[in-house]
Structure formats: C-alpha cells, structure tokens
Amino acid sequence: MKKIIINGICLIGDELISGKGLVFSDKIEGLLALDELPEDAELIDARGAYVLPGFIDIHVHGMGGYDTMDATKEALDTLSTEMVKHGVTSFLATTVTHELEKVKKAIDNVRMHRKGVQGAKCHGIHLEGPFINPLKKGAHDEKFILTPDADVFKDDADVIRLVTYAPELDPEGTMLEWSKATGIKLSLGHSNASYAQAMDAFKKGVHSVTHIFNAMTGLHHREPGVVGAAFNADVYTELIADDIHVNPVLYQTLFKQKGNKRLMLITDCMCAGGMPAGKYSLGTLNVVVDHEKATLEDGTLAGSILTLNHALKHFVKHSEEPLGSVMSMMGENQAELLDMKGIGQLKKGFYADIVLMNESFEVLQTYVNGEPKLRS
C-alpha cells in the first residue's frame, strides 16, 4: 500500500520544502501538491518534522553491546536494528585489525547474513586494518598489522566495499591494482604518509580519507601531511563529529575547504554505543567507556559512542551551516563514493529510505525500503 507523508519539511536536493506530500511505496514516487495526492494511501502526519533521506554510516564497528568482529547473525542484526533508532538506513559493518582468521570470519558472517537483517541495510564490509601503519595504529592491535597485500582478501571482493590502508607501505601499488580490478574503494587512513605520498596516492586512485585528523600525519606549515593533502585533493573525507575526536571549531574550516559534496559524517561507533558506561573491548583491546567517549586504558581514543543524528546536530551547531546545506554529508556523498545506487536522496525511483527528525535532532520515524522500522 502506498504511503504519504504530510505536514513535513521535505529535503529535496539541498532545498527544504513544506506544504506538499511525499508519496512512496518501496520506492519514492514523488513530492506532490496536496490537491494531487492519491486517495488510496496511508497518511502519515509528520507534525512539522523534517523528512530526510535515510542516513548512511560507512564506518561503524558496533552498537548495542555487539561488534562486527563478533561474527554472529545476532551481532549483525543487533547493529542493524539499533542504528535505525538513530536514522541510519544503510551501513558498512566495519572490522578492526585482528587475527586474520577472525577478520575472515567477520567477512563470512556479513556475506551470509547481511540480506536477512531486520533494520538498516548492510551493504558489506569496511575493512579497517590490517593494512595500516603501526606508527599510526590508534586503537588497533599492532601484532596483527600486515603489509598491504591484496591477495589476502582476493576471495572477498563480493563483500568488501571499502578498505582503509596506509599507501606509503605499498610502494608497488598492489592495492590500487586490486581496487581498479574489483571496484573496491580505497581510503587513506592510519597512515604516516607525507603530503607528497598522500597526494600521489590520490592521483593514482585512492578515493577518500578515513576519519580526518585522527591517526594520520597532521597539518604543519612545512610538512602539510595527510591532512594538508586531504584539504587540497578532490577526495571524500570522513569526519567523526562527536566534538572529541576533532575540535568543533574546525568543522567550519572543513566545510569551507571540502564543501558539502566531499565531507561525510561517520560515527566510528564501537559496541558500547547505546550502552551504560563501563569496560568493553574493541578487537583484542580493552576499552573504558564513560558517558562521552571510549578510550584504551592509556587514554587513546578507541572509536566512539556517537550516533549519526548527534553527529549531524554537532556539525550544524558548530559549523553554523543550515541543515539543507549539510545533509548531503549524511548519505548522498557516501552513496556516490561507493556507487550505491538508489539511496541517499529523496528522488523519484530511489528506495524509500526515509527519516523523520524533529528540530532537536531526535529521530521520530525511520523507513527502510518503505517499511516502518521505527515509529515513536
């Protein structure tokens, strides 16, 4: 049965439009004037809420007490159902550096169960590690870090969509060759690359940057590092907007430098997202979680407990940009980076992945392929 959302503020492109009805079934059918709406449809009163495209999180490890690395159907489904509470309708289950056998098991689990999840759609794997630089390992276990070698995951191109790696450790460009052969996208991260090395990687085909500013060479006036290269190159750039990983005064700088078509908000959330403060784990490492952040015992940040609607709230507040200008960072850019067809925008013919959100950035309703997954 068709559904129509009325009395909402709909985001079409970068424009917020009131006074019309959004018609959808499993796909978007159009935004129509109120006197043009079909009669044989279920009416959904948005009560003045924003009607937005479903959010896409391409970098999320876990939530609700479960992690991608648990490699169970229950873990993947819990991650999926928890995220729709925060407006996420599509995601990449993200791994950490671990024993190769365990990483493979996590990949196999996503291969086997991603189509059966009950909430947000799982589009595959973001492989974060093991091909990272030990000097910028962050919250990854150094003993499992490997030199970049595409052959390690040659049988997993059907599931892996994105790989974070350190290109300075792959001078022969084997990962770039693999990327071009398979369509898997590469993201520069956990890297000690110089500015020149990073720019060379971008020119040769690296597509994006993983959590800008974190676990990479910083911006210095004599060696601009990965951050400087990210600023100057036309590549997609992840940001953890929890006001902890990056000082929020830089959100405005990032927006001015990268624009709304290259920035992507992510959570980097680990299993403690949505859970009480306490002790958890990320891969093999112990993590201490309070009500704001997750850290290793030595104080190193270990992912986050951020939700994507709160990332949006933080970014809008500190960047001072209007909601319509930044919404492309919540899904449209992610979909374009990863060639995810039919999601990320409220366009006719796109899947009806829809979020209703109030002015306080609280998610009220979430629809995935037109089906209600959250109704408050």
Residue pairs with C-beta under 8 A, 6 or more apart in sequence:
1 25
1 40
1 41
1 42
2 23
2 24
2 25
2 29
2 38
2 40
2 41
2 42
3 23
3 24
3 25
3 41
3 42
3 43
3 44
3 352
3 367
3 370
4 21
4 22
4 23
4 24
4 37
4 38
4 41
4 42
4 43
4 44
5 21
5 22
5 24
5 44
5 46
5 51
5 354
5 356
6 21
6 34
6 37
6 43
6 44
6 45
6 46
7 45
7 46
7 47
7 48
8 18
8 22
8 46
8 48
8 49
8 50
8 51
8 356
9 16
9 17
9 18
9 46
9 48
9 49
9 50
9 51
10 16
10 17
10 18
10 20
10 22
10 31
10 51
10 346
11 17
11 50
11 51
11 52
11 53
11 323
11 324
11 327
11 346
12 31
12 346
12 347
13 345
14 260
14 324
14 325
14 327
14 328
15 324
16 50
16 323
16 324
17 31
19 33
19 34
20 31
20 32
20 33
20 34
21 31
21 32
21 33
21 34
21 37
22 28
22 30
22 31
22 51
22 346
22 354
23 29
23 30
23 31
23 32
23 37
23 38
23 41
24 352
24 354
24 367
24 370
25 352
25 370
26 351
26 352
26 369
26 370
26 371
27 342
27 349
27 350
27 351
27 352
27 369
27 370
28 346
28 347
28 348
28 349
28 350
28 351
28 352
29 348
30 348
31 346
44 365
46 356
48 358
49 356
49 357
49 358
49 364
49 365
50 323
50 355
50 356
50 357
50 358
50 359
51 346
51 354
51 355
51 356
52 87
52 327
52 330
52 346
52 354
52 355
52 356
52 357
53 327
53 330
53 331
53 332
53 343
53 344
53 345
53 346
53 353
53 354
53 355
54 87
54 88
54 89
54 90
54 120
54 331
54 343
54 353
54 354
54 355
54 366
54 367
54 368
55 86
55 87
55 88
55 89
55 90
55 308
55 309
55 312
55 330
55 331
55 355
56 88
56 89
56 90
56 91
56 330
56 331
56 334
56 335
56 340
56 343
56 344
57 83
57 88
57 90
57 91
57 92
57 120
57 266
57 267
57 269
57 308
57 334
58 91
58 92
58 126
58 161
58 162
58 238
58 264
58 266
58 334
58 337
58 338
59 92
59 94
59 126
59 128
59 210
59 211
59 238
59 266
59 267
59 268
60 79
60 83
60 88
60 91
60 92
60 93
60 94
60 266
60 267
60 268
60 269
61 67
61 68
61 69
61 94
61 95
61 96
61 128
61 268
61 269
61 270
61 271
61 282
61 303
62 68
62 69
62 70
62 75
62 79
62 269
62 270
62 271
62 272
62 273
63 78
63 79
63 82
63 83
63 269
63 271
63 273
63 274
64 78
64 79
64 81
64 82
64 271
64 273
64 274
64 275
65 78
65 271
65 272
65 274
65 275
66 72
66 74
66 75
66 76
66 78
66 79
66 271
67 75
67 270
67 271
67 281
67 282
68 75
68 76
68 79
68 93
68 94
68 95
68 106
68 110
68 125
69 95
69 96
69 98
69 102
69 103
69 106
69 283
70 106
71 102
71 105
71 106
71 108
71 109
72 109
73 109
73 112
73 113
73 116
75 109
76 93
76 109
76 110
76 113
76 114
76 117
76 122
77 113
77 116
77 117
77 118
77 119
79 91
79 93
79 117
79 120
79 122
80 91
80 117
80 118
80 119
80 120
80 121
80 122
81 117
81 118
81 119
81 120
81 373
82 119
82 273
82 274
83 91
83 119
83 120
83 308
84 119
84 120
84 366
84 368
84 373
84 374
85 274
85 363
85 366
85 374
86 307
86 308
86 309
86 310
86 363
87 308
87 309
87 355
87 357
87 363
87 366
88 120
88 308
88 366
89 120
89 121
89 331
89 343
89 353
89 354
89 355
89 366
89 367
89 368
89 373
90 120
90 121
90 122
90 123
90 331
90 335
90 340
90 343
90 353
91 120
91 121
91 122
91 123
92 122
92 123
92 124
92 125
92 126
92 161
92 162
92 338
93 106
93 110
93 114
93 122
93 124
93 125
93 126
94 125
94 126
94 127
94 128
94 268
95 103
95 106
95 107
95 125
95 126
95 127
95 128
95 129
96 128
96 129
96 139
96 140
96 141
96 282
96 283
97 103
97 128
97 129
97 130
97 132
97 137
97 140
97 141
97 144
97 145
97 283
98 129
98 130
98 141
98 144
98 283
98 284
99 144
100 130
100 144
100 146
100 152
103 127
103 129
103 130
104 156
106 125
107 125
107 127
107 153
107 156
107 159
107 160
110 122
110 124
110 125
110 159
111 156
111 158
111 159
114 121
114 122
114 123
114 124
114 159
118 373
119 368
119 373
120 368
120 373
121 353
121 368
121 369
123 161
123 338
123 340
124 159
124 160
124 161
125 156
125 159
125 160
125 161
125 162
126 161
126 162
126 163
126 164
127 153
127 160
127 162
127 163
127 164
128 140
128 164
128 189
128 190
128 210
129 140
129 144
129 145
129 164
129 190
130 140
130 144
130 145
130 146
131 145
131 146
131 147
131 148
131 149
131 163
131 164
131 165
131 166
131 169
131 170
131 175
132 140
132 145
132 164
132 165
132 166
132 189
132 190
132 191
132 215
133 145
133 166
133 168
133 169
133 190
133 191
133 192
133 193
134 142
134 145
135 192
136 166
136 190
136 191
136 192
136 215
136 216
136 217
137 145
137 190
137 215
138 190
138 214
138 215
138 300
138 301
138 302
139 282
139 283
139 285
139 287
139 296
139 300
139 301
139 302
139 303
140 190
140 283
140 285
141 283
141 284
141 285
144 284
146 152
147 169
147 170
148 165
148 166
148 167
148 169
148 170
148 174
148 175
149 174
150 174
150 175
150 177
150 178
153 160
154 178
157 182
157 183
157 184
160 184
161 184
161 185
161 338
162 184
162 185
162 186
162 187
162 208
162 337
162 338
163 175
163 179
163 184
163 185
163 186
163 187
164 187
164 188
164 189
164 190
164 210
165 175
165 186
165 187
165 188
165 189
165 190
165 191
166 188
166 189
166 190
166 191
166 192
166 193
167 175
167 176
167 186
167 188
167 191
167 193
167 197
167 198
167 200
167 201
167 206
168 191
168 192
168 193
168 194
168 197
170 176
173 204
175 186
176 186
176 201
176 204
176 205
176 206
178 184
179 185
179 186
179 205
180 205
183 339
185 207
185 208
185 337
185 338
186 205
186 206
186 207
186 208
187 206
187 207
187 208
187 209
187 210
187 238
188 198
188 201
188 202
188 206
188 208
188 209
188 210
188 216
188 226
188 230
188 235
189 209
189 210
189 211
189 215
189 216
190 210
190 215
190 216
191 198
191 215
191 216
191 217
191 226
192 216
192 217
193 201
193 216
193 217
193 225
193 226
193 229
194 217
194 223
194 225
195 217
195 223
195 224
195 225
195 226
195 228
195 229
198 217
198 225
198 226
198 228
198 229
198 230
198 233
199 229
199 232
199 233
202 229
202 233
202 235
203 233
206 235
207 235
207 236
207 337
208 235
208 236
208 237
208 238
208 264
208 337
209 216
209 226
209 230
209 235
209 236
209 237
209 238
210 238
211 238
211 239
211 240
211 245
211 266
211 268
212 227
212 230
212 237
212 238
212 239
212 246
212 254
213 227
213 245
213 246
213 250
214 240
214 245
214 246
214 301
216 225
216 226
216 227
217 223
217 225
217 226
217 227
218 225
218 226
218 227
219 225
219 227
219 228
219 231
224 231
224 232
230 237
230 258
231 257
231 258
234 262
235 262
236 262
236 263
236 264
236 333
236 337
237 254
237 258
237 262
237 263
237 264
238 264
238 265
238 266
239 246
239 251
239 254
239 263
239 264
239 265
239 266
239 311
239 315
239 329
240 246
240 266
240 267
240 268
240 304
240 306
240 311
241 248
241 251
241 265
241 306
241 311
241 312
241 314
241 315
242 267
242 292
242 293
242 304
242 306
242 310
242 311
242 314
243 314
243 318
244 292
244 293
244 301
244 304
245 268
245 301
245 304
248 314
248 317
248 318
249 318
251 314
251 315
251 318
251 319
252 318
252 319
252 320
252 321
254 263
254 319
255 263
255 319
255 321
255 326
260 321
260 325
260 326
260 328
260 329
261 328
261 333
262 333
263 329
263 333
264 329
264 333
264 334
264 337
265 308
265 311
265 312
265 315
265 329
265 330
266 308
266 311
267 273
267 304
267 306
267 307
267 308
267 311
268 303
268 304
268 306
269 303
269 304
269 305
269 306
269 307
270 280
270 282
270 287
270 294
270 302
270 303
270 304
270 305
271 280
271 281
271 282
272 278
272 280
272 287
272 289
272 294
272 305
273 304
273 305
273 306
273 307
274 305
274 307
275 289
275 305
277 289
277 290
277 291
278 289
279 286
279 287
279 288
279 289
280 286
280 287
280 289
280 294
281 287
282 294
282 302
282 303
285 296
285 302
286 296
286 297
287 294
287 295
287 296
287 302
287 303
288 294
288 295
288 296
288 297
289 295
289 305
292 305
293 301
293 304
293 305
294 301
294 302
294 303
294 304
294 305
295 301
295 302
296 302
308 330
309 357
309 361
309 362
309 363
310 361
312 326
312 327
312 330
312 361
313 360
313 361
315 321
315 326
315 329
316 322
316 323
316 326
316 361
319 326
331 343
331 344
331 345
332 344
332 345
333 344
334 340
334 344
335 341
335 343
335 344
335 345
336 344
342 349
342 350
342 351
343 350
343 351
343 353
344 350
346 354
351 369
351 370
352 367
352 369
352 370
353 367
353 368
353 369
354 365
354 366
354 367
355 363
355 365
355 366
355 367
356 363
356 364
356 365
356 366
357 363
357 364
358 364
363 374
363 376
364 374
364 375
364 376
365 372
365 374
365 375
365 376
366 372
366 373
366 374
367 373
